[in-house]
Amino acid sequence: MLRWFVGMLGVVLVGGVVGSVRAEEGLALFTDRVRPVLLDQCVKCHGGEKIKGELDMTTREGLLHPGENGPAIVPGKSADSRLVKLIRHAEEPFMPEKRDKLSDATIADIAKWIDLGAPYDKPLISKPGVARGHAVVTAEDKNYWAFAPLKSTKIPAVKDKTWGHNPIDRFILAACEAKGIHPNAGTDQRRLIRRAYLDLIGLPPTPLNVDVFLGDDLPTAYEALIDRLLANPHFGERQARHWLDVARFGESHGYEQDYDRPHAYPYRDFVIRAINDDLPFDTFVKWQLAGDEIAAKNRQALAATGFLGAGTHATQITANQAEKERYDELDDMANTTAVAFLGLTVGCARCHDHKFDPIPSKDYYRLISTFTSTVRATIVYDNQRGVLPQPTTKPGGVYPTTRPGATYMMICSEGIPAMRLHTQGPDFYPQTYFCKRGDVNQKDGEVSAGFLTVLESAPEDRWHATPPEGSELAYRRTALANWITDAKQGAGQLLARVIVNRIWQHHFGRGLVATPNDFGVQGDKPSHPDLLDYLASELIRNGWRLKPIHKLIMTSAAYMQSGDYDEARAAVDPDNVLCWRRPPMRLEAEVIRDSMLSVSGMLDERMLGPGTLDEAMPRRSIYFFVKRSHIIPSMLLFDAPNSLTSMGTRATTTVAPQALAMLNNSAVRTWAKALAKRVADKGGSEGITEAYRLALAREPDADELSEMSSFLADQTVAHDGNAELAWADVCQAVLSLNEFLYVE
């Protein structure tokens, strides 16, 4: 009755007393044409089972409530009303969400109704909604493509029976044929071996590698090549860098002081080893969340927990700041967990229910509660005796760097001394609370650990784990690990979709979902949804092993096709979403540098262990120490991440300083001189040919050979007969070619 009275009161209190005629006109318009639209298009998210953005449109009182972005309307002034701007698509987010724009006539009706005071005759629905900040996840929410069960997909039928090598190709070809286009034929063998080497191990093939491959006439030659590369120890180094981007791995704390974490590198080494060993991906995930609980005596499982603490961490925390900083740290752990494993931006629900995805704030706080007492700590691990007693910290919280026969490693766990640095407050707080609008000063009840409702189809006790008697570990993280990898009733099917999409992206330059860190409503929809589900199902069926997925993709005709460009097909699919070609891809910063080291003969292939900030280091670039305030300049120049947040896709910029670095960087010059020493003794034409073979896996054509020979002669004169410098110029020119920096 009160809500009805408030609604009716609005009829006469808009811009002074409104005449009865205008009141009647406004109510008639509301009843006949506005109410049906609000019921059909708005109430589901703003007043039924959900109240997004704190906007409840079931009553006039709710419509006038300030909400998160101020009042939705200004009665009597439709031109100033945010609701009108949103439905006109003059401002984002466009409304209605996920639906077609309202007709011009409907928008005009709503605008006129607001000009008439926006009167209500009665609430839109008898149940006026739910409490703000506690949206309800519906069955329809769970049917969204990313949250729905994997489809049992049939391999599609295609018209062309001659193109394709495995089931992947049928999905690709069927989508192309539906648009009236056809994928490219296969590329030549020289391009193919270079592509495979750079994709899988991040190093170019040697001339001998190329000759052996080209000389193998067996139909299984390419498949055997892929098997050898998947078994190569460099495979782990190449693929680990992709995951470290997602895990926001850094070896310093960040912020102004940016203190080092000298014992963070065991996490990086864990990732390399796990990928080389083809550790099942579900175990890979579980160990990163709760390796200390699941496999407490396993060195790699302990190192894996470095994932949770790999983000930034304030190191100058006063007592007044301590609680807020702790909630920021919990947010980093939970948000990175969700983004990396599930492609969901749960951090958006910290201050309010997620505006787009079905993630209520209560689910966010239940998720961060999982990590309530989880802290970063440095332990000493002995291969014979396991975890040793804790070392004594030095001033600033830095541990000794070595201890005979033992490894220091940063892990995340509970019940052990935390890294304190310069923190005046406690290491953690014993409870986590629901904080209104994300404000720790507005606590609204203690929260118990839980999961995302939209990805649950069983009672939560299905995933709970009981700590052993006397354990200081809460086993909340084990419960999270159980839920996130459960492919039957938990989040495991989405987990599988996300990781196979990441693998596809790294082989094709674009994921089947082009937003690999966002599978939510604001992210892109899958270009080939059935193929995505097929790959995810294959991953689960094969025991979560990733190497078979790599092989399946790389032995497909889709992967092996040429990068030839065709204007007619580009007019149909300009962004190559249908995958009708395999476009050239710029190599990442690390692969460019590693390739120069390799062809120059200077690469130090020692694996694992502490990194360095010495840019002249001859080891692979993954072993650079990742200091957030001092990322290696040449890495940043070619778009390496800053490690502040999870990065699902690197930018690929083309800027003048990149070319200048290839011409003027002292390290590039050093590698060019080393390459020159490898080829100069062969003489003019043969030496140039060998430089091309080493760098590009092919011989120069006649024009290239002629031009380079002339360049060699000119530079010899320019250097007063110094052939060594002239050859260095030739080799530097080869290393600076676009073809060296791109894989076709």
Buried (B, 14 or more C-beta within 10 A) or exposed (E): EEBBEBBBEBBBEBEEEBEEEBBBBBBBBBBEBBBEBBBEBBBBBBBBBBBBBBBBBBBBBBBBBEBBEEBBBBBBBBEEBBBBBBBBEEEEBBBBBEEEEBEEEBBBBBBBBBBBBBBBBBBBBEEBBBEBBBBBBBEEBBEBBBBEEBBEBEBBEBEEEEBBBBBBBBBBBBBBBEEEBBBBEBBEBBBBBBBBBBBBBBBBBBBEBBEBBEEBEEEEBBBEBBBBBBEBEBBBBBBBBBBBBBBBBBBBBBBEBBBBBBBBBBBBBBBBBBBBEBBBBBBBBBBBBBBBBBBBEBBBBBBBBBBBBBBBBBBBBEEEBBBBBBBBBBBBBBBBBBBBBBBBBBBBBBBBBBBBBBBBBBBBBBBBBBBBBBBBBBBBBBEEEBBBEEBEBEEEBBBBEEBEEBBBBBBBBBEBBBBBBBBEBEBBBEEBBBBBEBEBEEBEEEBEBBBBBBBBEEEBEBBBBEBEEEEEBBBBBBBBBBBBBBBEBBBBBBBBBBBBBBBBBBBBBBBBBBBBBBBBBBBBEBBBBBBBBBBBBBBBEBEBBBBBBBBBBBBBBBBBBBBBEEEEBBEEBEEBBBBBBBBBBBBBBBBBBBBBBBBBEBBEEEBBEBBEBEBEBBBBBBBBBBBBEEBBEBBEBBBBBBBEBBBBBBEEEEEEEBEEBBEEBEBBBBBBBBBBBBBBEEEBBEBBBBBBBBBBBBBBEEEBBEBBBEBBEEBBEEBEEEEEBBBBBBBBBBBBBEBBBBBB
